[in-house]
Amino acid sequence: MKVALKGYYGMGNMGDEAILSVIIKRLRRANPNIEIFVFSKDPEETKRLHNVKAWKDPSLKNPIELIRATLNLSKVDRLIIGGGGILYGKSLGLYCGLALLAKLLGKKVEFYAVGVAPDIHSKILAINVKPTRPKNLLSRFLVPIVMNRVDSISVRDSFSKEVLKKAGVRREIKIVSDPALDLEPIDPEKAKQLLMEAGIRKDDYFLVGLSLRRIPEQQILQKIKEIIPQIIDWLIENYSAKVVFIPFGKNKIMKFDDDRDFALELKKNVKNKDNFIILELLKPEEIKGVIGQMDFLIGMRLHSIVFASSFKIPLIGLIYDVKAKSFLEEIGQPGIEVDNLELNRLKSLIKNLLEA
């Protein structure tokens, strides 16, 4: 059995790499002899992280790359698209195009644990987003044709299911948990050692994990850059905290999507700099293990929230995307949409959680 995987892989996003890691392990557990190929923006990095064969992710708009994708798909028995929040706006049509190509080649096709959103009018996906039919013509045309003919579809939340139903998908759509919930973290002692190497003794401080990312909306981004350093200092001064920034992304293509670079920018406005520690970008299993050592988490990145919830760590989500909003609602944890972020409101939420 030969399987090809297609998602947001090789882009330096450790949440998506966590999903990929779990999917690969599940496939190998079901069939130890399976041969796995991954479409990746960085095939060498994908090979290094996951011990699989990897192909250069094709642009379906490029005829030469389309031919290459056809030849690659002709070698496998099955295409799995997912997981993760990849079917957003026009990308919904592009992924359906790849699925159609695979079906025309006689392959089994599965959309697995995907997140779906319609065309995005705001740069912040959590603002006034409703599950509507896509306006993008390619998506509108291909979704009902392709997704009613694939072998199976599963999504991560009811919002995604509703978008597909509005787009004309009439077949069964299952709702499944995010695969990253099942990621096996590194041993707790190894996680403590990673923190020690960063100058953090687990037993000496109240540890607050922080996971943030840049967003394109400049006015809201500026508000985050003003409020978060104040929150960091307030936590350090009022809770004897050590605030640990945990990067999830270092995108080689979109340079603004570099969490650690953003953290260094924030640190310029933090007074208690010695107690604000910025970690290096770790592997997914290491990130999950480190989050397991935190006493509290403030998270923007979806998978920081997913990982913290798997350890039942108190958390607050800073919501910039409908996928995080849906997950927080599912687990019953508080969150603030970043366009409504206020210093005193965030302090109040933190107090309610930590002093209950």
C-alpha positions as CSV (number, residue, x, y, z in Angstrom):
1,M,0.0,0.0,0.0
2,K,1.3,3.4,-1.0
3,V,-0.3,6.6,0.4
4,A,0.3,10.3,-0.4
5,L,-0.4,13.0,2.2
6,K,-1.2,16.6,1.3
7,G,-1.6,19.4,3.8
8,Y,0.2,22.5,5.1
9,Y,3.5,20.6,5.4
10,G,7.1,21.8,5.2
11,M,6.0,25.3,6.0
12,G,7.6,25.5,9.5
13,N,4.3,25.3,11.3
14,M,4.8,22.9,14.2
15,G,1.0,22.5,14.7
16,D,0.7,21.1,11.2
17,E,3.8,19.0,11.7
18,A,2.2,17.6,14.9
19,I,-0.8,16.6,12.8
20,L,1.4,14.9,10.2
21,S,3.4,13.0,12.8
22,V,0.2,11.5,14.3
23,I,-1.3,10.6,10.9
24,I,2.0,8.8,9.9
25,K,2.0,6.9,13.1
26,R,-1.6,5.9,12.7
27,L,-1.0,4.7,9.2
28,R,2.1,2.7,10.2
29,R,0.3,1.2,13.2
30,A,-2.5,0.0,10.8
31,N,-0.1,-1.3,8.2
32,P,3.6,-1.7,9.1
33,N,4.5,-2.2,5.4
34,I,2.8,1.0,4.2
35,E,4.9,3.3,2.0
36,I,4.2,7.0,2.7
37,F,4.9,10.0,0.5
38,V,4.3,13.6,1.6
39,F,3.7,16.6,-0.6
40,S,5.8,19.3,1.1
41,K,7.1,22.8,0.6
42,D,10.4,21.6,2.1
43,P,10.8,17.9,1.3
44,E,14.2,17.6,2.9
45,E,12.9,19.0,6.2
46,T,9.9,16.7,6.0
47,K,12.1,13.7,5.5
48,R,14.2,14.7,8.5
49,L,11.3,15.3,10.9
50,H,9.2,12.3,9.9
51,N,11.3,9.7,8.2
52,V,9.2,9.5,5.1
53,K,9.6,10.1,1.4
54,A,8.6,13.6,0.3
55,W,7.8,15.3,-2.9
56,K,7.9,19.0,-3.7
57,D,4.5,20.5,-3.2
58,P,3.1,21.3,-6.6
59,S,1.4,24.5,-7.8
60,L,-1.6,23.3,-9.7
61,K,-1.4,26.6,-11.7
62,N,2.0,25.6,-13.1
63,P,1.7,23.1,-16.1
64,I,5.1,21.5,-15.4
65,E,4.3,21.0,-11.7
66,L,0.9,19.7,-12.5
67,I,2.4,17.0,-14.8
68,R,4.9,16.2,-11.9
69,A,2.0,15.9,-9.5
70,T,0.1,13.6,-11.9
71,L,3.1,11.3,-12.2
72,N,3.6,11.2,-8.4
73,L,-0.1,10.5,-7.8
74,S,0.0,7.7,-10.4
75,K,2.5,5.8,-8.1
76,V,0.2,5.6,-5.0
77,D,-3.1,3.9,-4.1
78,R,-4.6,6.6,-1.9
79,L,-4.5,10.3,-1.3
80,I,-5.2,11.8,2.1
81,I,-5.8,15.5,2.2
82,G,-5.4,16.9,5.7
83,G,-5.5,17.4,8.5
84,G,-5.5,21.0,9.7
85,G,-7.2,24.2,8.8
86,I,-6.3,24.1,5.1
87,L,-9.6,24.5,3.2
88,Y,-10.0,28.3,3.5
89,G,-11.4,30.4,0.8
90,K,-9.8,29.8,-2.6
91,S,-7.6,27.0,-1.2
92,L,-10.8,24.9,-0.9
93,G,-11.0,24.8,-4.7
94,L,-7.3,24.2,-5.2
95,Y,-7.4,21.1,-2.8
96,C,-10.5,19.9,-4.6
97,G,-8.6,20.2,-7.9
98,L,-5.9,17.9,-6.5
99,A,-8.5,15.5,-5.3
100,L,-10.2,15.5,-8.7
101,L,-6.9,14.7,-10.3
102,A,-6.4,11.7,-8.0
103,K,-9.9,10.4,-8.7
104,L,-9.4,10.7,-12.4
105,L,-6.3,8.5,-11.9
106,G,-8.5,5.9,-10.1
107,K,-7.1,6.6,-6.6
108,K,-9.0,6.5,-3.3
109,V,-9.3,10.0,-1.8
110,E,-9.9,11.1,1.7
111,F,-10.3,14.5,3.3
112,Y,-9.2,13.9,6.9
113,A,-9.6,16.0,10.0
114,V,-9.7,19.3,8.0
115,G,-10.8,22.7,9.0
116,V,-12.9,24.6,6.5
117,A,-13.9,28.3,6.2
118,P,-15.6,30.3,3.5
119,D,-14.2,33.3,1.6
120,I,-12.5,35.6,4.1
121,H,-13.6,39.3,4.0
122,S,-11.7,40.3,7.1
123,K,-8.0,39.4,7.7
124,I,-9.1,38.2,11.2
125,L,-11.1,35.0,10.6
126,A,-13.0,35.1,13.9
127,I,-14.7,38.4,13.1
128,N,-18.2,38.0,11.8
129,V,-17.5,34.7,10.0
130,K,-20.6,32.6,9.3
131,P,-20.7,29.2,7.7
132,T,-21.7,30.3,4.2
133,R,-21.3,29.0,0.7
134,P,-17.9,29.9,-0.9
135,K,-18.0,32.9,-3.2
136,N,-14.8,31.8,-5.0
137,L,-16.0,30.5,-8.4
138,L,-13.5,27.6,-8.5
139,S,-14.5,26.5,-5.0
140,R,-18.2,26.9,-5.8
141,F,-17.8,24.8,-8.9
142,L,-15.5,22.0,-7.7
143,V,-16.6,21.4,-4.1
144,P,-20.0,19.6,-4.9
145,I,-18.5,17.8,-7.9
146,V,-15.4,16.5,-6.1
147,M,-16.4,16.1,-2.4
148,N,-19.6,14.2,-3.2
149,R,-17.4,11.6,-5.0
150,V,-14.4,11.2,-2.7
151,D,-14.2,8.1,-0.5
152,S,-14.6,9.8,2.9
153,I,-14.7,13.3,4.6
154,S,-14.0,14.2,8.2
155,V,-13.7,17.7,9.7
156,R,-12.5,19.0,13.0
157,D,-15.6,21.0,14.1
158,S,-19.3,21.6,13.3
159,F,-18.5,25.0,11.7
160,S,-16.4,23.2,9.0
161,K,-19.2,20.7,8.5
162,E,-21.8,23.4,8.0
163,V,-19.6,25.2,5.4
164,L,-19.3,22.1,3.3
165,K,-23.1,21.4,3.6
166,K,-23.7,25.0,2.4
167,A,-21.3,24.4,-0.5
168,G,-23.4,21.5,-1.7
169,V,-21.8,18.4,0.0
170,R,-24.5,15.9,0.5
171,R,-22.5,12.8,1.6
172,E,-21.6,11.9,5.1
173,I,-19.3,14.3,6.9
174,K,-17.8,13.0,10.2
175,I,-16.6,15.3,12.9
176,V,-13.3,14.0,14.5
177,S,-10.9,15.4,17.1
178,D,-7.7,17.2,16.0
179,P,-5.1,14.5,15.4
180,A,-2.5,16.5,17.4
181,L,-4.4,15.7,20.6
182,D,-2.9,12.2,20.3
183,L,0.7,13.4,19.7
184,E,3.0,11.6,22.2
185,P,5.0,14.2,24.1
186,I,8.6,13.7,25.2
187,D,9.2,12.3,28.6
188,P,8.5,14.9,31.4
189,E,12.1,14.7,32.6
190,K,13.3,15.5,29.1
191,A,10.9,18.4,29.0
192,K,12.3,19.7,32.3
193,Q,15.8,19.3,30.9
194,L,14.9,21.5,27.9
195,L,13.6,24.1,30.3
196,M,16.8,23.9,32.4
197,E,18.9,24.5,29.3
198,A,16.9,27.7,28.8
199,G,17.6,28.7,32.4
200,I,14.2,27.7,33.8
201,R,13.9,25.5,36.9
202,K,10.4,24.1,37.0
203,D,10.0,24.0,40.8
204,D,11.3,27.5,41.3
205,Y,8.6,29.5,39.5
206,F,5.0,29.7,38.5
207,L,5.4,28.9,34.8
208,V,3.2,30.7,32.3
209,G,3.3,29.5,28.7
210,L,2.8,32.1,26.0
211,S,2.1,31.3,22.3
212,L,1.5,34.3,20.0
213,R,1.8,35.0,16.3
214,R,1.8,38.1,14.0
215,I,-1.4,38.8,12.1
216,P,-1.8,40.9,9.0
217,E,-4.3,43.4,10.6
218,Q,-1.9,46.1,11.6
219,Q,-4.2,48.0,14.0
220,I,-5.0,44.9,16.0
221,L,-1.4,43.7,15.9
222,Q,-0.3,47.1,17.4
223,K,-2.8,46.6,20.2
224,I,-1.4,43.1,20.9
225,K,2.1,44.6,21.0
226,E,1.0,47.2,23.5
227,I,-1.0,45.0,25.8
228,I,0.9,41.7,26.0
229,P,4.2,43.2,27.4
230,Q,2.1,44.8,30.1
231,I,0.5,41.4,30.9
232,I,3.9,39.7,31.0
233,D,5.2,42.2,33.6
234,W,1.9,42.0,35.6
235,L,2.2,38.2,35.7
236,I,5.8,38.4,36.8
237,E,5.2,41.0,39.5
238,N,1.9,39.6,40.9
239,Y,2.3,35.9,40.6
240,S,6.1,35.5,40.8
241,A,5.9,34.0,37.3
242,K,8.4,33.1,34.7
243,V,6.8,33.7,31.3
244,V,7.9,31.2,28.7
245,F,7.4,32.1,25.0
246,I,6.9,28.9,23.0
247,P,7.3,29.4,19.2
248,F,5.1,27.3,16.9
249,G,6.1,28.8,13.5
250,K,9.0,29.8,11.4
251,N,7.7,30.2,7.9
252,K,10.5,30.3,5.3
253,I,8.2,31.7,2.7
254,M,6.1,34.2,4.7
255,K,8.7,35.9,6.8
256,F,6.2,37.7,8.9
257,D,5.0,34.3,10.3
258,D,8.0,33.8,12.6
259,D,6.9,33.5,16.2
260,R,10.3,33.8,17.8
261,D,11.1,37.0,15.9
262,F,7.8,38.4,17.1
263,A,8.6,37.4,20.7
264,L,11.9,39.3,20.4
265,E,10.0,42.3,19.2
266,L,7.6,42.1,22.2
267,K,10.5,41.7,24.7
268,K,11.8,45.2,23.9
269,N,8.8,46.5,25.8
270,V,9.0,44.1,28.8
271,K,10.5,45.6,31.9
272,N,11.2,42.3,33.7
273,K,13.3,40.9,30.8
274,D,15.1,38.3,32.9
275,N,11.8,36.5,33.7
276,F,10.6,36.5,30.1
277,I,12.3,33.6,28.3
278,I,12.0,32.9,24.6
279,L,12.6,29.3,23.6
280,E,14.0,28.1,20.3
281,L,11.7,26.5,17.8
282,L,11.4,22.9,19.0
283,K,10.0,19.7,17.5
284,P,6.3,19.1,17.9
285,E,6.8,16.3,20.6
286,E,9.2,18.6,22.5
287,I,6.7,21.5,22.3
288,K,3.9,19.4,23.7
289,G,6.2,18.1,26.5
290,V,7.3,21.6,27.4
291,I,3.6,22.9,27.5
292,G,2.9,20.0,29.8
293,Q,5.3,21.6,32.3
294,M,3.4,24.9,32.3
295,D,1.0,26.0,35.1
296,F,-1.0,28.3,32.9
297,L,-1.1,29.2,29.2
298,I,-2.1,32.1,27.1
299,G,-2.4,30.9,23.5
300,M,-3.1,32.3,20.1
301,R,-1.7,29.4,18.1
302,L,-4.4,26.7,18.0
303,H,-2.1,23.8,18.8
304,S,-0.8,25.6,21.9
305,I,-4.4,25.5,23.1
306,V,-4.8,21.9,21.9
307,F,-1.7,20.7,23.7
308,A,-2.5,22.6,27.0
309,S,-6.0,21.1,27.0
310,S,-4.7,17.6,26.7
311,F,-2.8,18.2,30.0
312,K,-5.9,20.0,31.5
313,I,-3.8,23.1,32.1
314,P,-5.8,26.3,32.8
315,L,-5.7,28.5,29.6
316,I,-7.0,31.5,27.9
317,G,-7.2,31.7,24.1
318,L,-6.5,34.9,22.1
319,I,-8.8,34.2,19.2
320,Y,-7.8,35.4,15.7
321,D,-9.2,32.5,13.7
322,V,-12.5,30.6,13.7
323,K,-10.7,27.3,14.3
324,A,-9.4,28.4,17.7
325,K,-12.8,29.8,18.5
326,S,-14.5,26.5,17.7
327,F,-12.0,24.5,19.7
328,L,-12.3,26.7,22.8
329,E,-16.1,26.4,22.7
330,E,-15.8,22.7,22.4
331,I,-13.6,22.4,25.5
332,G,-15.4,25.1,27.5
333,Q,-12.4,27.3,28.0
334,P,-12.3,31.2,27.9
335,G,-11.1,33.2,25.0
336,I,-11.0,36.8,23.8
337,E,-11.2,37.8,20.1
338,V,-8.1,39.9,19.4
339,D,-10.2,42.7,18.0
340,N,-11.8,43.1,21.4
341,L,-8.5,42.7,23.4
342,E,-8.4,45.0,26.5
343,L,-5.8,45.0,29.2
344,N,-8.2,45.0,32.2
345,R,-10.5,42.4,30.6
346,L,-7.5,40.1,30.1
347,K,-6.3,40.6,33.6
348,S,-9.8,39.9,35.0
349,L,-10.0,36.6,33.0
350,I,-6.6,35.6,34.3
351,K,-7.5,36.4,37.9
352,N,-10.7,34.4,37.6
353,L,-8.8,31.4,36.5
354,L,-5.8,31.6,38.8
355,E,-7.6,32.7,42.0
356,A,-10.8,30.6,41.7
